[in-house]
């Protein structure tokens, strides 16, 4: 199974050199492993070009099967360890900034009290990036919005609102609820947090036939809040992030409300490792306690 691990690492990193570095092998050993795999299946799996490493047509077809075999082998290892009273393993998670900061620390801490030998690897990104990581098998479990989780097996967790945030001297800063139309009319700049190819914020404005003044797009939520506090514009940020910040800003609900249902998702056909399945069950049991 080691050859499948090597092959997967090459695809993830896009480089023989990077794969060798991350796995602690020599580049020669990595090349020999791929050559042996290609000889075993009698097909060319990879091609090199100036742009880097890419899968051949045969590689595209076989790679998902290699991943499936690797997952099954890993699951068998974890099951054997569990039988021997050594429940170990690694859970690979994909999550947004806000969930990584305010949900995962508590969830991981509670889970590790029951399963202290399980390890976690976290990949952060926007919802489209997390969806791609789930689809590719880079992560076992991804925290996704309901619209991004279609076609996956999901566990519903919580509904999360987006709040309008603005400087404290903004004309609407005395209101508990602001309309998107008024927010657009009273603001020279909307600072948008990229949400992938289907932005809930853009869709909400579009439903009202409003074209917002989007000037800046910032990936990091805290940077957005800092820019709003500095008077550089307004934004729409998750209620979870706003409620845990100490920036000098005003937050208000929106009319119409912008909300997203958060789910924990994984591939329909995937066989989750014992550790990942246990973490999935634990998160589901804790959803009523999520902040």
Residue pairs with C-beta under 8 A, 6 or more apart in sequence:
1 69
1 70
1 73
2 33
3 33
3 34
3 36
3 37
4 37
4 66
4 67
4 69
4 70
4 73
5 23
5 70
6 19
6 23
6 25
6 30
6 33
6 34
7 33
7 34
7 37
7 45
7 63
7 66
8 66
8 67
8 70
8 137
9 19
9 22
9 23
10 16
10 19
10 30
10 34
10 46
10 53
11 53
11 55
11 63
12 19
12 138
13 19
13 22
14 52
14 53
15 52
15 53
16 27
16 30
16 31
16 34
16 53
17 27
19 25
19 30
20 26
20 27
20 29
20 30
23 30
25 33
34 45
34 46
37 45
38 44
38 45
38 46
41 62
43 56
43 58
43 59
43 62
44 56
44 58
44 59
45 55
45 56
45 58
45 59
45 62
45 63
46 53
46 54
46 55
46 56
46 59
47 53
47 54
47 55
47 56
55 63
67 137
68 269
68 271
71 137
71 270
71 271
71 273
72 271
74 89
74 273
75 271
75 272
75 273
75 274
78 87
78 88
78 89
78 273
78 274
78 275
79 274
81 87
81 88
81 89
81 274
82 274
86 117
87 115
87 117
87 118
87 274
87 275
87 278
88 117
88 118
88 119
88 275
89 118
89 119
89 273
89 274
89 275
89 276
90 118
90 119
90 120
90 121
90 273
90 275
91 118
91 119
91 120
91 121
91 140
91 141
91 273
91 275
91 276
91 279
92 120
92 121
92 123
92 138
92 139
92 140
92 141
92 276
93 104
93 120
93 121
93 122
93 123
93 139
93 140
93 141
93 142
93 143
94 122
94 123
94 124
94 125
94 129
94 130
94 133
94 134
94 138
94 139
94 141
94 142
94 143
95 103
95 104
95 122
95 123
95 124
95 130
95 142
95 143
96 124
96 125
96 126
96 127
96 130
96 143
97 124
97 220
97 221
97 222
97 241
98 221
98 238
98 240
98 241
99 143
99 240
99 262
100 122
100 124
101 241
101 244
102 240
102 241
102 244
102 291
103 143
103 240
103 290
103 291
104 122
106 291
107 282
107 283
107 286
108 120
110 282
110 286
111 118
111 278
111 279
111 282
112 118
114 282
115 275
115 278
118 275
118 278
118 279
123 130
123 133
123 138
123 139
125 133
126 194
126 195
126 196
126 219
127 144
127 145
127 148
127 195
127 196
128 148
128 195
128 196
128 197
128 198
129 196
130 139
130 142
130 143
130 144
130 148
131 142
131 144
131 148
131 149
131 196
131 265
132 138
133 139
133 142
134 141
134 142
134 144
134 152
134 265
134 266
134 267
135 267
137 267
137 270
140 266
140 270
140 272
140 273
140 276
141 264
141 265
141 266
141 272
141 276
141 279
141 280
142 149
142 264
142 265
142 266
143 157
143 262
143 263
143 264
143 265
144 152
144 154
144 262
144 263
144 264
144 265
145 200
145 260
145 261
145 262
145 263
146 154
146 156
146 260
146 261
146 262
146 263
147 198
147 260
148 196
148 198
148 265
149 263
149 265
151 268
152 265
152 266
152 267
152 268
153 265
153 266
153 267
153 268
154 263
154 264
154 265
155 263
155 264
155 265
155 280
155 283
155 284
155 287
156 261
156 263
156 287
157 262
157 263
157 264
157 283
157 284
157 287
157 290
158 261
158 262
158 287
158 290
159 259
159 260
159 261
159 262
160 238
160 239
160 240
160 259
160 260
160 261
160 262
161 238
161 239
161 253
161 257
161 258
161 259
162 200
162 201
162 236
162 237
162 238
162 239
162 254
162 258
162 259
162 260
163 236
163 237
163 238
163 239
163 242
163 251
163 252
163 253
163 254
164 172
164 178
164 183
164 234
164 235
164 236
164 251
164 252
164 253
164 254
165 225
165 228
165 234
165 235
165 236
165 237
165 242
165 249
165 250
165 251
166 172
166 173
166 183
166 187
166 228
166 234
166 249
166 250
166 252
167 173
167 228
167 229
167 230
167 231
167 234
167 249
167 250
168 248
168 249
168 250
169 231
170 186
170 187
170 234
170 250
171 186
172 178
172 182
172 183
172 186
172 250
172 252
173 250
175 252
176 252
176 253
177 252
177 253
177 254
177 255
178 252
178 253
178 254
178 255
179 254
179 255
180 204
180 205
180 208
180 210
180 212
180 254
180 255
180 256
181 208
181 210
183 190
183 234
183 254
184 190
184 205
184 210
184 212
184 213
187 213
187 233
187 234
188 213
188 233
189 213
189 214
189 215
189 216
189 232
189 233
189 234
190 201
190 212
190 213
190 214
190 215
190 233
190 234
190 235
190 236
191 215
191 216
191 217
191 218
191 224
191 227
191 228
191 232
191 233
191 234
191 235
192 199
192 201
192 202
192 214
192 216
192 217
192 218
192 235
192 236
193 201
193 217
193 218
193 219
193 221
193 224
193 235
193 236
193 237
194 217
194 219
195 201
200 258
200 260
201 212
201 236
201 258
202 212
204 254
204 256
204 258
205 211
205 212
207 256
208 256
215 233
216 227
216 232
216 233
218 224
218 227
221 237
221 238
221 241
222 241
222 245
224 235
224 237
225 235
225 237
225 241
225 242
225 245
225 247
225 249
226 247
227 233
227 235
228 234
228 235
228 247
228 249
229 247
229 248
229 249
236 254
236 258
237 251
240 291
242 249
242 251
243 291
244 291
264 280
264 283
264 284
266 272
266 276
266 280
272 280
